Amino acid sequence: MVRVEDAVVARLEKFGHKFEILVDPILAMEVKHGKDVPLENLMAIERVFKDPKIGDEQSPETLKKSFQTTDLKEIVNKIIRDGEVQLTTDQRRAMTEKKRLEIIQFISRNAINPQTKTPHPPQRIENIMEQEKIHVDPFKSAEEQIPDIVKVMRRIVPMSMEKIDFAIKVPAQYAGRCSSIIHKYEMKKEEWLNDGSLAAEFLLPAGSKQDLMNELNAVTHGEIIVKIIGTAQ
């Protein structure tokens, strides 16, 4: 549970009534993006207020009439998703920086220079974002913002978000560990052969190829057969 002094107000006005709750700012953003967060982690005080500063609570009757339910979790989720989460300047800055780094890492892992077939290093992506003054919205998910950011970056450097259709065959003694590694990606098929070895095909973000090969070679000591079947956008 977040401490009251570390919580922020999430506020919704509906049918002429104010509904305010005290919540963890980071977890509130996760709720806003559709994640399920336990109330005991999310809320500093499990109540809905008219004004939390003076401890003035909303009545159960008003809550039921306005939200068509008395379930606190449903009400809290509705307040956060439809209302406004009040952040301090420092909280907003920290969330923006976290989102910016998330976007940089995603683009570095998933994008390549189509001319050289190599990934763009995070520092290059960060430099371009600063140069082009690319705005990062702390309240939107990285996935929502990346297409527009990539569109801007393509004016500066060649950039492709293609995926590699990747196939591997792994000896039996390494198959279990390799299976857990490749399941981070988009599986197309996986077959356990009679000798215990593993054959699999999956889609891999082009920028992640070298990291994956390093990880698989570390596990198998190079005893792995790899085939690139093709590419897909």
C-alpha positions in Angstrom: 0.0 0.0 0.0 1.3 3.4 -0.9 1.7 5.9 1.9 -0.7 8.8 2.1 2.2 11.3 1.8 3.4 9.6 -1.4 0.0 9.3 -3.0 -1.6 11.6 -5.6 -5.3 12.5 -6.2 -7.2 10.9 -9.0 -10.3 12.9 -9.7 -13.5 12.5 -11.7 -16.5 14.9 -12.0 -19.7 13.2 -12.9 -23.4 14.3 -12.7 -22.3 17.3 -10.7 -20.4 15.3 -8.1 -16.7 15.1 -7.4 -15.1 11.7 -6.8 -11.5 11.7 -5.6 -9.2 8.9 -4.5 -5.6 8.7 -3.1 -3.5 6.5 -5.3 0.1 5.4 -6.2 1.0 7.6 -9.3 2.9 4.9 -11.1 0.3 2.2 -10.5 -2.5 4.6 -11.5 -0.9 5.0 -14.9 -0.8 1.2 -15.3 -4.6 1.2 -14.5 -5.1 4.0 -17.0 -3.5 1.7 -19.7 -5.7 -1.2 -18.9 -3.7 -3.2 -16.4 -5.3 -4.9 -13.4 -3.8 -3.6 -10.1 -4.9 -4.8 -6.6 -6.6 -2.1 -4.6 -4.3 -2.7 -1.6 -1.3 -1.8 -3.7 -3.0 1.0 -5.6 -4.8 3.0 -2.9 -3.5 4.8 0.1 -7.0 4.8 1.7 -9.6 2.5 0.3 -12.3 5.1 0.2 -13.8 7.5 -2.3 -14.0 11.2 -1.2 -15.6 14.4 -2.2 -12.5 16.1 -0.8 -9.7 13.9 0.7 -8.0 16.9 2.3 -10.8 17.2 4.9 -11.8 13.5 4.8 -15.2 14.2 3.3 -16.4 10.9 1.8 -18.9 10.3 -0.9 -22.0 8.6 0.2 -22.7 5.0 -0.9 -26.0 6.2 -2.5 -24.2 8.7 -4.7 -21.6 6.1 -5.7 -24.2 3.6 -6.7 -26.3 6.2 -8.6 -23.3 7.6 -10.5 -21.4 4.3 -11.3 -24.3 1.8 -11.3 -22.3 -0.4 -8.8 -21.1 -0.5 -5.3 -18.0 -2.5 -6.2 -15.0 -0.3 -5.1 -12.6 -1.7 -7.6 -14.9 -1.0 -10.5 -15.5 2.6 -9.2 -11.8 3.2 -8.7 -10.9 2.0 -12.2 -13.5 4.2 -13.7 -12.3 7.3 -11.8 -8.7 6.7 -12.9 -9.4 5.7 -16.6 -12.1 8.5 -17.2 -10.7 11.1 -14.9 -7.5 12.9 -14.2 -4.5 11.8 -12.1 -2.8 14.8 -10.4 1.0 14.5 -10.6 3.6 16.7 -9.0 6.2 18.2 -11.3 8.9 15.8 -10.1 6.5 12.8 -10.6 5.7 13.9 -14.1 9.4 14.4 -14.9 10.3 10.9 -13.6 7.5 9.2 -15.5 8.4 11.0 -18.7 12.0 9.9 -18.4 11.0 6.3 -17.7 8.7 6.3 -20.7 11.5 7.9 -22.9 14.0 5.2 -21.9 11.3 2.5 -22.6 10.8 3.9 -26.1 14.5 4.2 -26.8 15.0 0.6 -25.8 12.1 -0.7 -27.8 13.2 1.1 -31.0 16.8 -0.2 -30.5 15.6 -3.8 -30.1 13.1 -3.7 -32.9 14.5 -1.4 -35.6 17.4 -1.8 -38.0 19.2 0.3 -40.6 17.9 -1.5 -43.8 21.1 -0.5 -45.6 23.5 -2.2 -43.2 21.1 -4.6 -41.5 22.4 -3.5 -38.1 20.4 -2.2 -35.2 20.4 1.5 -34.2 22.3 1.9 -30.9 20.3 3.5 -28.0 22.6 6.5 -27.9 21.9 7.3 -31.6 18.1 7.1 -31.0 18.4 9.3 -27.9 20.5 11.8 -29.8 17.9 12.0 -32.6 15.0 12.4 -30.2 16.9 15.3 -28.5 17.9 16.9 -31.9 14.3 16.7 -33.2 12.8 17.7 -29.9 10.5 14.7 -29.9 7.9 14.9 -27.2 7.2 11.9 -25.0 3.8 11.7 -23.3 4.0 10.1 -19.8 0.3 9.2 -19.9 0.4 7.3 -23.2 1.8 3.8 -23.6 5.1 3.4 -25.5 3.3 1.4 -28.2 0.9 4.3 -28.9 3.7 6.8 -29.4 6.4 4.7 -31.3 4.8 4.8 -34.8 4.8 8.7 -34.8 8.3 8.8 -33.3 9.7 6.4 -35.9 8.1 8.4 -38.7 10.1 11.5 -37.5 13.3 9.5 -37.1 13.1 8.1 -40.6 13.6 11.6 -41.9 17.0 11.5 -40.3 18.2 7.9 -40.6 17.1 4.8 -42.6 14.9 2.8 -40.3 13.0 -0.5 -40.8 10.8 -2.2 -38.2 11.0 -5.6 -40.0 11.0 -9.0 -38.3 13.1 -12.0 -39.1 11.5 -15.4 -39.7 13.9 -17.4 -37.7 14.3 -21.2 -37.3 16.6 -23.1 -34.9 17.4 -26.7 -34.0 18.8 -27.3 -30.6 20.3 -30.6 -29.1 18.3 -32.3 -26.4 20.6 -31.2 -23.5 20.0 -27.6 -24.2 16.4 -27.7 -25.5 14.6 -26.8 -22.3 16.6 -23.7 -21.6 16.5 -22.5 -25.2 12.7 -23.0 -25.3 12.3 -20.6 -22.5 14.5 -18.0 -24.3 12.7 -18.1 -27.6 9.2 -18.0 -26.1 9.8 -14.3 -25.5 9.2 -13.9 -29.2 6.3 -14.5 -31.6 6.2 -18.3 -32.0 5.1 -19.9 -35.3 5.7 -23.5 -34.5 7.6 -25.6 -32.0 8.4 -29.3 -32.3 10.0 -31.7 -29.8 11.7 -34.4 -31.8 12.1 -38.1 -30.9 15.7 -37.7 -29.7 14.6 -34.8 -27.4 16.0 -32.1 -29.5 14.0 -29.0 -30.3 13.0 -27.5 -33.7 11.3 -24.1 -33.7 10.3 -21.2 -35.9 9.5 -17.8 -34.6 9.4 -14.1 -35.6 12.2 -12.0 -34.2 12.6 -8.2 -34.2 15.5 -7.5 -36.5 17.3 -5.4 -34.0 17.3 -8.2 -31.5 19.1 -10.8 -33.7 22.6 -10.4 -32.2 21.4 -10.4 -28.6 19.4 -13.6 -29.2 22.4 -15.3 -30.9 24.6 -14.3 -28.0 22.1 -15.7 -25.5 21.6 -19.0 -27.4 25.3 -19.5 -28.1 26.0 -19.0 -24.4 23.6 -21.8 -23.5 24.5 -24.2 -26.2 28.2 -23.4 -26.6 27.6 -22.9 -30.3 25.9 -26.3 -30.7 22.9 -24.9 -32.5 21.6 -24.9 -36.1 20.2 -21.5 -37.2 18.3 -20.7 -40.4 16.9 -17.3 -41.5 13.8 -18.1 -43.6 13.0 -14.5 -44.6 11.8 -11.2 -43.3 8.4 -9.6 -42.6 7.3 -6.1 -41.8 
